[in-house]
Amino acid sequence: MTRMLNPGVDSRVKRELSCGMDRMLTIGRLAAASGVSVDTIRYYERIRLLPKAQRTPAGYRIYPPPVVKRLHVIRSAQRFGFSLDELAAFLRVRDAGGTPCRDVRAAAQRILDAVDRQIDDLAAARTRMRRTLHDWDAALAATPAGRPAHLLERLAPPRGAKPRAARRLTTARR
């Protein structure tokens, strides 16, 4: 025999949801189960990464359990480097019965290529920094004690950079 508690105004006990709704998750439980905030869930729903939530008679959002997995997929894809716009596009295709797999693969390759370029840029920056430190060590060794070595002035301007005054003149003419 199941005993129902009084779900009155002051009660913290909610009515049992009927029609298989008892397995649905409130937004708070979905947030806890997926490790994202309630605000994130609302935002994802607003930008259509998540399907529009069903509502209880009282107006609370409720979600089916598979949304937990979808949130995990979204978060993992974000960590990989996909933007929310890309994910929304892929998921819309998937939700419509399509297979965005090749597009997903191509986008992942673009992300990897961008990371490779960043690594190359960082390696070049590290080489320049080491060279600068070596030059500064030599300048410090040649500078008498108590005298400035003007290390910052020895930094080379970025390649292709115009002096500040020249840049201002160029921009003013436009």
Summary of the structure (lengths in Angstrom):
residues: 174
radius of gyration: 28.9
end to end distance: 83.0
largest distance: 93.5
contacts: 353
relative contact order: 0.06
helix: 59%
strand: 4%
